């Protein structure tokens, strides 16, 4: 009984605090790393202030030389810049707690990035 009362008190004390890492924040981090990858730099060039992300344990170890099955999915420098702007908007929506808008913006950013080399 005493444990239950202590647990309830702790739960109520922590209830007003927001979750520190939302699923949208995790998606934003993933796409940021993708936009700083070697494939994105190959498409748009390395911009001032950005660093190249290397050493991912999930990275593809070989380069695909064949064309993508969907030619419309090939990334361009403009699409990558547009996706960076969408990431800023998604981060702002996530900070405001608008989960639905953040997820919608992330879906738009992922579609805009397309197939990176």
Backbone bond lengths (Angstrom), bond angles and torsions (degrees), N, CA, C in turn:
res aa  C-N    CA-C-N  psi(-1)  N-CA   C-N-CA  omega(-1)  CA-C   N-CA-C  phi
1 X - - - 1.447 - - 1.528 110.18 -
2 X 1.342 114.78 -42.82 1.462 118.98 -179.08 1.531 110.78 -64.31
3 X 1.355 116.50 -39.33 1.461 121.29 178.12 1.531 110.55 -62.08
4 X 1.316 116.49 -42.75 1.455 121.00 -179.72 1.523 111.33 -61.98
5 X 1.325 117.53 -41.25 1.467 121.10 178.82 1.531 110.57 -66.35
6 X 1.319 117.37 -40.81 1.465 121.05 178.59 1.527 110.23 -65.76
7 X 1.319 116.29 -43.26 1.465 120.65 179.10 1.527 110.89 -61.89
8 X 1.304 117.56 -43.64 1.460 121.45 179.48 1.530 110.77 -63.54
9 X 1.321 117.13 -39.62 1.468 120.99 179.13 1.526 110.56 -64.30
10 X 1.320 117.15 -44.99 1.460 121.19 179.43 1.529 110.29 -64.87
11 X 1.308 117.82 -42.01 1.457 121.52 179.86 1.519 111.10 -62.39
12 X 1.316 116.84 -42.82 1.468 120.07 178.67 1.522 111.63 -68.45
13 X 1.310 117.45 -34.06 1.465 120.55 179.72 1.523 111.04 -68.90
14 X 1.318 117.87 -34.09 1.455 121.64 -178.08 1.528 113.39 -89.44
15 X 1.307 118.66 -11.98 1.460 122.52 -175.64 1.529 114.69 -56.85
16 X 1.329 120.38 -39.36 1.470 118.15 -177.15 1.528 114.54 -71.62
17 X 1.322 118.48 -15.41 1.451 120.35 -177.26 1.522 110.56 -80.55
18 X 1.353 117.91 134.37 1.461 120.44 179.77 1.524 110.88 -71.97
19 X 1.292 114.93 159.78 1.457 120.63 175.83 1.526 107.49 -67.11
20 X 1.325 117.30 134.08 1.451 120.84 -173.94 1.522 113.42 -71.98
21 X 1.313 118.11 -36.50 1.462 119.79 -178.41 1.524 108.89 -126.43
22 X 1.314 116.56 105.89 1.458 120.18 178.02 1.523 109.32 -84.69
23 X 1.312 115.49 166.11 1.463 118.31 178.22 1.522 110.10 -64.98
24 X 1.328 117.30 -31.03 1.458 119.87 178.73 1.531 110.29 -68.92
25 X 1.318 117.12 -39.17 1.466 120.24 178.08 1.523 110.77 -63.39
26 X 1.324 116.74 -37.16 1.457 120.37 177.35 1.531 110.74 -66.29
27 X 1.332 116.77 -40.33 1.468 120.68 177.61 1.523 110.78 -63.91
28 X 1.329 116.44 -40.70 1.463 120.86 179.51 1.530 109.41 -60.39
29 X 1.330 116.97 -46.20 1.462 121.11 178.66 1.514 112.27 -60.73
30 X 1.322 116.51 -41.05 1.462 121.08 179.81 1.530 111.08 -64.11
31 X 1.324 116.45 -45.16 1.467 120.04 -178.75 1.524 110.45 -70.55
32 X 1.325 118.03 -34.93 1.474 119.91 175.74 1.523 110.27 -59.80
33 X 1.339 116.75 -44.05 1.463 120.06 178.12 1.525 110.72 -64.43
34 X 1.313 116.61 -37.39 1.461 120.46 179.37 1.529 110.83 -65.94
35 X 1.333 116.99 -36.92 1.460 120.45 -179.75 1.526 112.08 -76.19
36 X 1.324 117.32 -14.08 1.456 121.44 175.71 1.528 111.35 -102.82
37 X 1.329 116.79 14.53 1.461 121.27 -178.51 1.527 110.69 -83.46
38 X 1.303 114.97 169.67 1.469 120.70 179.68 1.525 111.30 -61.87
39 X 1.330 117.91 -36.28 1.456 121.00 179.10 1.513 112.40 -64.38
40 X 1.334 117.31 -42.68 1.464 120.75 178.99 1.517 110.79 -67.40
41 X 1.331 116.91 -38.29 1.464 120.66 178.85 1.530 109.73 -67.24
42 X 1.317 117.21 -35.11 1.461 120.94 177.84 1.533 110.02 -62.86
43 X 1.325 117.66 -36.22 1.458 121.95 -178.81 1.518 112.04 -78.95
44 X 1.350 117.20 -46.69 1.465 119.52 -170.84 1.520 114.65 -112.67
45 X 1.317 117.73 -8.38 1.462 119.90 -176.96 1.524 110.52 85.10
46 X 1.322 115.75 158.35 1.465 120.80 -179.99 1.521 108.48 -84.00
47 X 1.320 116.03 118.25 1.457 121.90 -177.60 1.523 110.19 -86.97
48 X 1.332 117.34 151.66 1.467 119.93 176.94 1.536 110.50 -57.35
49 X 1.311 115.31 134.88 1.462 120.40 179.37 1.509 114.64 92.05
50 X 1.313 117.82 -11.25 1.457 120.13 178.86 1.524 109.54 -102.25
51 X 1.305 114.79 145.99 1.457 120.20 176.26 1.522 108.73 -114.49
52 X 1.277 115.55 151.49 1.453 121.56 179.97 1.519 109.29 -80.91
53 X 1.317 116.86 126.62 1.454 122.25 178.02 1.521 108.16 -84.66
54 X 1.320 116.09 124.02 1.459 120.77 179.98 1.520 109.48 -133.95
55 X 1.308 115.10 163.14 1.461 119.90 172.45 1.512 115.76 81.45
56 X 1.322 119.20 21.68 1.451 120.73 178.19 1.520 109.33 -69.47
57 X 1.311 116.24 139.09 1.464 120.29 178.22 1.522 111.11 -72.27
58 X 1.328 117.23 -16.95 1.458 121.26 179.99 1.525 112.20 -101.84
59 X 1.285 118.17 5.02 1.465 121.59 -175.46 1.519 111.01 -66.09
60 X 1.314 114.47 147.85 1.454 120.67 174.79 1.525 107.35 -73.13
61 X 1.309 116.56 132.19 1.462 119.57 -174.81 1.519 113.35 -90.27
62 X 1.332 117.74 -13.36 1.455 120.41 178.72 1.525 109.63 -125.44
63 X 1.325 115.29 152.96 1.456 120.76 179.52 1.518 108.68 -90.58
64 X 1.323 115.69 134.21 1.465 119.40 176.65 1.512 108.30 -82.67
65 X 1.306 116.28 127.01 1.449 121.25 -179.07 1.525 112.55 -97.12
66 X 1.328 117.09 -16.28 1.453 119.60 179.81 1.535 110.21 -81.71
67 X 1.297 116.19 157.42 1.465 121.82 -179.11 1.528 109.64 -73.24
68 X 1.330 117.18 151.63 1.470 119.26 176.25 1.524 110.73 -62.53
69 X 1.313 116.50 152.78 1.462 120.35 179.95 1.527 111.06 -67.85
70 X 1.316 117.31 -25.16 1.465 121.85 177.48 1.527 108.24 -116.31
71 X 1.333 118.19 100.42 1.466 120.30 -177.36 1.528 113.44 -60.00
72 X 1.338 117.73 -25.23 1.466 120.65 178.54 1.524 111.99 -71.26
73 X 1.331 117.88 -13.23 1.459 121.76 -178.37 1.524 112.92 -88.42
74 X 1.330 117.72 -0.53 1.458 120.83 -179.58 1.523 109.12 -70.17
75 X 1.318 116.55 131.71 1.460 121.82 -177.39 1.517 111.90 -75.33
76 X 1.340 114.41 150.79 1.458 121.27 172.74 1.522 107.97 -125.54
77 X 1.320 116.48 164.40 1.462 120.24 179.00 1.524 110.77 -61.14
78 X 1.322 117.74 -38.06 1.462 121.57 178.90 1.520 112.37 -63.74
79 X 1.323 116.70 -39.18 1.458 120.64 178.48 1.523 111.21 -66.14
80 X 1.317 116.69 -39.10 1.462 119.89 179.82 1.523 110.21 -66.93
81 X 1.332 117.79 -40.61 1.468 120.45 177.14 1.526 110.44 -65.27
82 X 1.320 116.71 -40.09 1.464 120.56 176.62 1.517 111.85 -62.05
83 X 1.335 116.46 -39.38 1.466 120.73 178.75 1.525 110.75 -66.05
84 X 1.332 117.74 -36.63 1.471 120.46 176.93 1.527 110.65 -62.67
85 X 1.320 116.96 -40.11 1.465 120.63 177.79 1.525 110.20 -65.50
86 X 1.331 116.88 -40.77 1.464 120.30 177.90 1.526 111.39 -64.16
87 X 1.337 117.65 -34.15 1.468 120.23 177.45 1.524 111.01 -63.97
88 X 1.317 116.77 -38.28 1.469 120.05 177.60 1.518 109.53 -63.65
89 X 1.340 115.94 -43.44 1.467 119.88 179.00 1.534 110.73 -64.23
90 X 1.331 116.97 -41.67 1.468 120.54 179.85 1.523 111.29 -64.39
91 X 1.327 117.27 -40.24 1.467 120.37 178.71 1.528 110.30 -62.93
92 X 1.330 117.14 -38.85 1.459 120.97 177.82 1.529 110.75 -65.91
93 X 1.321 116.65 -42.45 1.470 120.48 177.94 1.517 110.92 -64.28
94 X 1.327 117.00 -38.18 1.458 120.82 178.48 1.525 110.68 -66.13
95 X 1.329 117.34 -41.23 1.476 120.72 177.83 1.518 111.43 -61.78
96 X 1.340 116.35 -36.27 1.469 120.50 179.61 1.528 111.74 -77.63
97 X 1.332 117.27 -10.34 1.461 120.86 178.76 1.520 113.57 87.02
98 X 1.315 118.36 13.40 1.461 122.92 179.74 1.526 108.91 -88.96
99 X 1.322 115.28 80.29 1.463 121.64 -173.54 1.529 112.07 -62.07
100 X 1.313 117.25 -43.30 1.468 120.75 -177.56 1.533 110.97 -62.88
101 X 1.327 117.31 -45.25 1.467 120.66 179.38 1.525 110.74 -64.90
102 X 1.332 116.73 -39.81 1.463 120.78 179.21 1.523 110.70 -62.41
103 X 1.310 117.10 -45.96 1.460 120.30 -179.74 1.529 111.16 -65.32
104 X 1.330 117.04 -36.93 1.461 120.39 177.46 1.533 110.30 -64.84
105 X 1.314 116.52 -43.36 1.462 120.79 178.93 1.521 110.53 -64.54
106 X 1.320 117.56 -39.10 1.466 120.66 178.86 1.526 111.17 -66.06
107 X 1.321 117.77 -37.94 1.461 120.97 176.72 1.525 109.83 -62.47
108 X 1.323 115.89 -41.64 1.459 121.10 178.03 1.534 110.70 -63.51
109 X 1.336 116.83 -42.47 1.474 120.92 -179.79 1.526 110.93 -65.23
110 X 1.315 117.29 -42.65 1.467 120.52 179.86 1.531 111.10 -62.73
111 X 1.327 116.34 -40.49 1.460 120.08 178.46 1.520 111.41 -67.30
112 X 1.325 116.11 -33.56 1.459 120.52 -178.62 1.534 111.31 -71.21
113 X 1.325 116.64 -35.37 1.468 120.26 -177.58 1.524 110.45 -65.31
114 X 1.304 117.09 -42.70 1.459 120.21 179.16 1.515 112.88 70.82
115 X 1.322 115.69 -150.00 1.466 122.18 -176.06 1.517 109.44 -95.72
116 X 1.305 115.68 109.74 1.458 120.56 176.97 1.530 109.24 -84.90
117 X 1.330 117.15 147.61 1.467 119.53 178.10 1.524 111.43 -67.30
